[in-house]
Amino acid sequence: MSRRDQIVLSDAELLELLDSERVAVVSSLGPRGWPHSMPLWFVPRDGEVWIWTYAKSQKVRNLERDPRATVLVETGHEYGELRGAMIEAEAVLHRELGTVVGFAEELTLRYADGISAIDGDARAGLEAQAPKRVAIQFKAVRTATWDHRKLGGTY
C-alpha cells in the first residue's frame, strides 16, 4: 500500500471534517487567468460545500464566466496533524430568494453560538440581505483527501 493510500479519508471521515471545520478557501479563475482564493464560512449539505456571497462579488463574476472552482478545507498545526480535503468542483449559483434566505438561515445557525432559530429582526435582516446575495453549491468532480495522523508520526 502506498503512503498516499494510507492517509486518504473515508467518506465518513470527510463528512466529519466538513462538519467540524469553519472555513473553506474557495479558488476560482480571475479575469486574467490567475487563481482568486477567498476564505469563506460554509455549510456542508449532503457532503457538498455551500457558501453565500454578494451577487456582484469577484468570485461570482468568475464563476459565472467559468464554473470550475477548487475548495480547500484543512486543519492541523504540525505536519503530523494535517487533515484536509481539496475538492475540484462545478459551482452552481442559486439566486432564487427562497433558496438564498433558507441558506442564510442555515449559515447563521451554524456560526452563531446559542441560537436555535432565526426570528424577528434577525430574520428580517437576512431577508433584506438576500436579494443582493447568491448561494453557491459546489458539486464535487474530484476530491483529494489526507490525514497525516494516520501515519503515526512516521514520514
Summary of the structure (lengths in Angstrom):
residues: 155
radius of gyration: 17.0
end to end distance: 14.4
largest distance: 56.1
contacts: 434
relative contact order: 0.22
helix: 37%
strand: 38%
